Amino acid sequence: MKIYTKTGDKGTTALFGGTRVPKHHIRIDSYGTVDELNSHLGMLRDQKIDEHSEEILLQIQERLFTIGSILATDPEKAILKSGKERLDIPKISTEDIELLEQEMDSMNEELPPMTHFILPGGHQTVSVCHIARCVCRRAERLAAALHNAEAFDPLVLQYLNRLSDYLFVLARKLSKDLQAKEIQWIPKKDPERRK
């Protein structure tokens, strides 16, 4: 099988179901950003992190492929008029979301309480995690905009929302594991405002 098809040479691409849309369509931007997030998680998994976190990240990467397939599906081609599914695409489940919540709860038990916002950084691995968190937020924003235009399973939005929270907590855990300093953001007072 050849990698190149030449079918996208005029700036369009096919959704799952065959519908062609412009490559700048919000649907393409949505699942493209999920793909970008998945690549950042692969880079994070390639860092020196604990085996359990590595396994969870691998599960998350698999779930992101599921989300990508949901976002890449033409909703009109996915459901028959009878309401039955036409295309066999995987789903996100409440259990997938609960796993992220359980992982966050478990990590938080071992972390000091957070009293201020934290500046990203402190160690390359922690920074990779924060970059993934920011890309996840962008993916969530794009998916939310797409959902307003063409609704899909709302569990996708819940998963992306919870995943960005998970990545924040994971970054804090990695800071602790790597003995990296967490730098708190403490806003400076504007001397002009005191006058």
C-alpha positions as CSV (number, residue, x, y, z in Angstrom):
1,M,0.0,0.0,0.0
2,K,1.4,3.4,-1.0
3,I,1.4,6.1,1.7
4,Y,0.6,8.9,-0.8
5,T,-2.7,8.9,-2.6
6,K,-2.7,12.3,-4.3
7,T,-6.4,12.7,-3.4
8,G,-5.6,15.6,-1.1
9,D,-3.6,17.6,-3.6
10,K,-6.4,20.1,-4.0
11,G,-6.7,20.8,-0.3
12,T,-9.5,18.4,0.6
13,T,-9.5,15.2,2.6
14,A,-12.0,12.4,3.2
15,L,-13.8,11.7,6.4
16,F,-14.6,8.2,7.6
17,G,-17.7,7.6,5.5
18,G,-16.3,9.1,2.4
19,T,-17.4,12.8,2.6
20,R,-14.7,15.1,1.4
21,V,-14.1,18.4,3.3
22,P,-11.4,21.1,3.1
23,K,-8.3,20.4,5.1
24,H,-8.9,23.6,7.1
25,H,-12.3,22.3,8.2
26,I,-12.8,22.5,12.0
27,R,-13.3,18.7,12.1
28,I,-9.9,18.2,10.6
29,D,-8.4,20.7,12.9
30,S,-10.0,18.9,15.9
31,Y,-8.7,15.4,15.1
32,G,-5.4,16.8,13.9
33,T,-4.9,18.4,17.3
34,V,-5.8,15.1,19.0
35,D,-3.1,13.5,16.8
36,E,-0.6,16.2,17.8
37,L,-1.5,15.5,21.5
38,N,-1.0,11.8,21.0
39,S,2.5,12.5,19.6
40,H,3.4,14.7,22.6
41,L,2.2,11.8,24.9
42,G,4.5,9.5,23.0
43,M,7.4,11.8,23.7
44,L,6.4,11.9,27.4
45,R,6.2,8.1,27.5
46,D,9.7,8.0,26.1
47,Q,11.1,10.0,29.1
48,K,12.4,8.3,32.2
49,I,9.1,8.0,34.1
50,D,7.6,5.3,36.4
51,E,6.3,2.1,34.8
52,H,2.7,2.7,36.0
53,S,2.5,6.2,34.5
54,E,3.9,4.8,31.3
55,E,1.2,2.1,31.1
56,I,-1.5,4.7,31.8
57,L,-0.2,7.0,29.1
58,L,-0.2,4.0,26.6
59,Q,-3.9,3.4,27.4
60,I,-4.6,7.2,27.0
61,Q,-2.9,7.1,23.6
62,E,-5.1,4.3,22.5
63,R,-8.2,6.2,23.7
64,L,-7.0,9.2,21.7
65,F,-7.0,7.1,18.6
66,T,-10.6,6.3,19.4
67,I,-11.4,10.0,19.8
68,G,-9.7,10.7,16.5
69,S,-11.9,8.2,14.8
70,I,-15.0,9.7,16.3
71,L,-14.0,13.2,15.2
72,A,-13.0,12.0,11.8
73,T,-16.5,10.4,11.1
74,D,-19.1,12.2,9.1
75,P,-22.1,12.3,11.5
76,E,-24.6,12.0,8.6
77,K,-22.9,8.8,7.5
78,A,-22.5,7.3,10.9
79,I,-26.2,6.9,11.9
80,L,-29.1,5.6,9.8
81,K,-32.4,7.3,9.8
82,S,-33.7,4.5,12.1
83,G,-31.1,5.6,14.7
84,K,-28.9,2.5,14.2
85,E,-25.2,2.9,13.7
86,R,-24.1,2.6,10.1
87,L,-20.3,2.7,10.7
88,D,-18.5,0.5,13.3
89,I,-16.4,3.0,15.2
90,P,-15.1,2.6,18.8
91,K,-16.5,4.6,21.7
92,I,-15.3,6.4,24.8
93,S,-16.9,5.0,28.0
94,T,-17.6,6.4,31.4
95,E,-15.0,3.9,32.7
96,D,-12.3,5.6,30.6
97,I,-13.1,8.9,32.3
98,E,-13.3,7.3,35.7
99,L,-9.8,5.8,35.2
100,L,-8.4,9.3,34.8
101,E,-10.2,10.5,37.9
102,Q,-8.9,7.5,39.9
103,E,-5.4,8.2,38.7
104,M,-5.6,11.8,39.7
105,D,-7.0,11.0,43.2
106,S,-4.2,8.5,43.7
107,M,-1.4,10.9,42.7
108,N,-2.9,13.8,44.7
109,E,-2.7,11.7,47.9
110,E,1.1,11.8,47.6
111,L,1.4,15.4,46.6
112,P,1.7,18.5,48.8
113,P,-1.4,20.8,48.7
114,M,-1.4,23.4,45.9
115,T,-1.7,26.9,47.2
116,H,-0.7,28.9,44.1
117,F,-0.6,28.4,40.3
118,I,2.6,26.7,39.2
119,L,4.9,27.9,36.5
120,P,5.6,25.1,33.9
121,G,9.1,23.8,33.9
122,G,11.7,22.5,36.4
123,H,12.7,19.5,34.4
124,Q,12.5,18.6,30.7
125,T,10.1,15.7,31.4
126,V,7.8,18.0,33.4
127,S,7.9,20.5,30.6
128,V,6.9,17.8,28.0
129,C,4.0,17.0,30.2
130,H,2.9,20.6,30.5
131,I,3.1,21.0,26.7
132,A,0.9,17.9,26.3
133,R,-1.6,19.5,28.8
134,C,-1.7,22.7,26.7
135,V,-2.2,20.8,23.5
136,C,-5.0,18.8,25.2
137,R,-6.7,22.1,26.1
138,R,-6.5,23.3,22.5
139,A,-7.9,19.9,21.3
140,E,-10.8,20.3,23.8
141,R,-11.5,23.9,22.6
142,L,-11.6,22.8,19.0
143,A,-13.7,19.7,19.8
144,A,-16.2,21.9,21.8
145,A,-16.5,24.3,18.8
146,L,-17.1,21.3,16.5
147,H,-19.6,19.8,18.9
148,N,-21.6,23.1,18.8
149,A,-21.8,22.8,15.0
150,E,-22.1,19.1,14.5
151,A,-22.9,17.1,17.7
152,F,-21.1,13.9,18.6
153,D,-20.8,11.8,21.7
154,P,-20.4,14.3,24.6
155,L,-18.1,11.8,26.5
156,V,-15.4,12.8,24.1
157,L,-15.5,16.4,25.5
158,Q,-15.6,15.0,29.1
159,Y,-12.6,12.8,28.4
160,L,-10.5,15.6,26.9
161,N,-11.4,17.9,29.8
162,R,-10.5,15.3,32.4
163,L,-7.3,14.4,30.5
164,S,-5.9,17.9,30.7
165,D,-6.5,17.8,34.5
166,Y,-4.8,14.4,34.6
167,L,-1.8,15.8,32.8
168,F,-1.5,18.7,35.2
169,V,-1.5,16.4,38.2
170,L,0.9,14.0,36.4
171,A,3.3,17.0,35.8
172,R,3.2,17.7,39.6
173,K,3.9,14.0,40.3
174,L,6.8,13.9,37.9
175,S,8.2,17.1,39.5
176,K,8.1,15.2,42.9
177,D,9.6,12.0,41.4
178,L,12.4,13.9,39.6
179,Q,13.0,16.2,42.6
180,A,12.3,19.2,40.4
181,K,11.4,22.5,42.1
182,E,7.9,23.7,41.6
183,I,8.0,27.5,41.2
184,Q,4.8,29.1,42.3
185,W,3.3,32.1,40.5
186,I,2.9,34.9,42.9
187,P,1.6,38.0,41.2
188,K,3.7,41.1,41.7
189,K,1.9,44.2,43.0
190,D,1.9,47.1,40.6
191,P,3.5,50.0,42.4
192,E,1.5,52.5,40.3
193,R,-1.8,51.0,41.6
194,R,-0.7,51.7,45.2
195,K,-0.7,55.5,44.6
